[in-house]
Amino acid sequence: MSRAAPSALVVYESMFDNTAQVARAVVRGLERAGFQAHSVPVTSLASTGPVEVDLVLLGAPTHAFSLSRPSSRSDAVRQGAAPGRAKIGAREWIAHVTPERMGTTRIAVFDTRVAKVRRLPLAAGLTAARLLHRRGFRLLRKPVAFVVDGTRGPLIAGEDERAEHWGQVIGAACLAELDQAA
């Protein structure tokens, strides 16, 4: 008897569609690893559960070396982002999500950041990982960053493919854990 395909939910915050593009690539990678995967913005009710998935992934843009805040999202709207995207960010999403609502403690985190500051030690992914750990989630791997050419983007060449590959790698790591637990 074969087991049902594992499931993953990729939740993302995206002001200029760059993080959304990475989320879609991560979903493709998860699907290549054998997952049923979907992506939803943090502004969607579906993003906070309750759901039953084997893996949750969170993606967020780096604003001022961390997760966005209402003021930084307002700045993004002034730069041309859609106003509806400023309602809620990953930081607020984290404050309302629990492993019980997601059906798993397994999580992976990615961020997008501008090429000029890609090597600075502080970013959205690190903050998100720390906050999610405090909420009871367990990171499968260290957060990863995808690089954007300027505030509005686009992603630099090769990042879409790298995100798809990362999704496949994270999916394989989750599958190994699921097989070990079976």
Secondary structure, 3 states (H helix, E strand, C coil): CCCCCCEEEEEECCCCCHHHHHHHHHHHHHHHCCCEEEEEECCCHHHHCCCCCCEEEEEEECECCECCCHHHHHHHHHCCCCHHHHCCCHHHHHHHCCHHHHCCCEEEEEEEEEHHHCCCCCCHHHHHHHHHHHCCCEECCCCEEEEECCCCCCECCCHHHHHHHHHHHHHHHHHHHHHHHC
